[in-house]
Amino acid sequence: MTVLVLANEEQREELLAFPVSEEIELKWIKDPSELNPRQSIDACIDLLFENTKERIAWLANLGIPLIIINSVIVTLQEIERAFIRINGWNSFLKRPVIEAASVNPLLQKKTEMLFAGFGRATEWVPDIPGLITPRVVATVINEAFFTLEENVSTEKEIDTAMKLGTNYPFGPFEWGMKTGLRNILSLLTTLSREQSRYTPSLLLKQTALA
């Protein structure tokens, strides 16, 4: 199986955190313009996905039955394509489980088989903004910024307390830096349109936009 992967160096390193099956041949590119049109491709993983008409059309026109996109916030209902959504934010790809959403059950088995070739299991979640884990992590990060904003504790102390008290791999501020605070802010802003409890803290806004 030949798999086309659009990724930066950090995403590439995380995706290869587990041994890859010898049956998978990887073709790496960073931009659609780098694609060799003569290549025969069985699946595409777009970790650099952008929600633009041009990008969606380019992916659709590849003629590949299995298209997997890193789209944590934008849903498949909005994209209106039978792609597979995954949580491909930095720090999540190296986990042994890939969080994914689908509107086409026929593609789920193919997706599971593909990620098994990367040493991963696939966890199917609803096609909602933020999926599941990013929602939780974004909320934790937001609460940490509220705590810092109120001078309850310091950034370092909050990170240490969360790692020791909850066994998180990173403290909330560390996690925010790894995933990108602009991503966190964008997700919280989207979620807060429906539920006010996701309203981002002023300090988080200021830090993300600085």
Summary of the structure (lengths in Angstrom):
residues: 210
radius of gyration: 18.0
end to end distance: 43.5
largest distance: 59.1
contacts: 628
relative contact order: 0.12
helix: 45%
strand: 15%
